[in-house]
């Protein structure tokens, strides 16, 4: 059995925060999207803090791998919230990805 990323996200959001994607419309949908895009952007910034990416700083190319992966998990969480809010299924996501 494969992991159903978006199905799991929908279930987690429902159980933890009472999010009902079927009823998320209008201003509530706009707010949910804005909140998740803001969080996703912040998490990407946190990810960058865990890698040596700055061209003007030395040393470069270092990675705090465990912390970087943790930040990317956070990024994926907020991305999944956005994708689920649009009603995308795991099957559709896989098809579009491949």
N, C-alpha and C positions, 0 to 999 in steps of 0.2 A: 504494500500500500504506500502511495506517495503522500507526502505532506501537502495539504491543501492550504496554502499560504493565506489566500484571501478569505476562505471560509473560516479559518482559525482567527483571522483578524476580526471578522464580523462578530464571531462568538465572543471574543475577548472584549471588544468594545461594548457589546450588549451587556455582558455580565458585570464588567468593571465600572462602566460609566453610563449605562442605560441608553446607549446610542442605538436608535432604530433606523437603519439606513433606508428602509422603505418609506419612512415618514419624514426623512430629512429633505426638506424643500425650501425654496424661497430664501428668506433672510437667514434661517437656521443653517441651510446648506452653504450659503456664502460665508457665514461666520465659521463653520466647521472647516471649510476649505482654507480660509485665511489663517486660522489657527494652526492647521497642520502644515501649511506652506511655511509659516513663520518658524515653527518648531523644526521642520526639516532643514531649513536654511541655517538655523542655529546649530543643529547637530553636525552639519557639514563643516561649519567653522570649527567646532570642537574636534572633528576628525583631523582637520588641517593642523591643529595644535599638537597632534601626536605624530606628525611626520616632518622631517626636515626638508621643506619645499622651497624656502626662501633663497632666491638666487644671490642675494646680497649678504647672506649669513653663512658662516662656516662653523661646524662641518655641515654638509648637505647630505641628503640621502638616508638619514637615519630614520628608524621607525620604532615607536613603542607599540609593537605589534598587538599585544593583548588589549591595550587601551584603544588603539585604532580600530580593531575589530569590534570592540564594544560600541564605539561611536557609530560605526557603519550599521550595526544591528539597530541602533536608535534611528538612523536614517531610513532603513528599510521599514521600520515600524510606522513612521509617519508617511512614507510613500504608500505603504499598503492601506493606510487609512484613506488616503486620497483616491486610490484606485477603487477601493471598495465603495466609497461614497458615490462613485460614478456608475456603480452597478456592474462592474467588470467581474466576470467569473474567473476561476483558476484556469478553466479550459480556454477561455478567450485570451487571457494573458499569455498562456503558453503558446497558443497559436500565433499571436502577434509577435511574440518574442522570437520564435523560431522562424 
